[in-house]
């Protein structure tokens, strides 16, 4: 065999080995790419809650933030209690004042101790008295009216509202954080009635203040220790 023929044969063999190696590399790369490109799973968001309990009727309203030096010293806390699930996902228009009943207290408590100087929580329940589901979304307007006629429109907390759909007869609630006053020299408001305006409504209902006692008057404060939380907040 000539040297030229032998050289061509070696080149052909080398080319064959390179082709096999390239094929193997392509297969490995293809497998890697498939593994990296496999789809990830997804999670669904939880449904909203609602609930509460009691019996009664209310009006008023404004906006803002909340917490002050005295509140912090007294242990300011954000109320996160929840009631039973009330028809989340059901179709329904906005709840109107004429289709709601209101009252004090709830299954989760919310009865303030007005003899304390620590921040307290009062709960107000709202019941759908209509024949169709309806939705509440946002903050109620809350106004305190004292025995001498002084009024105080409460500011809102930093809580984030979430829509609550109520079936006929179902209830939800909201809470009011209160800073009572027992000190003799404090400027105070002694509530006689509380008016509640449901979110996005103009008409109000009025509830008689049932707990007695006085609240520290911080009506001019930017961050008072008495404020209102969102519906079911």
Secondary structure as UniProt FT lines:
FT   HELIX           3..36
FT   HELIX           69..74
FT   TURN            88..89
FT   STRAND          93..94
FT   HELIX           97..99
FT   STRAND          100..104
FT   TURN            107..108
FT   TURN            114..115
FT   STRAND          119..128
FT   STRAND          134..136
FT   STRAND          141..146
FT   TURN            147..148
FT   STRAND          151..153
FT   STRAND          155..156
FT   STRAND          164..166
FT   TURN            168..169
FT   STRAND          171..180
FT   TURN            184..185
FT   STRAND          188..189
FT   STRAND          191..197
FT   TURN            199..200
FT   STRAND          205..208
FT   STRAND          215..216
FT   TURN            219..220
FT   STRAND          227..228
FT   TURN            231..232
//
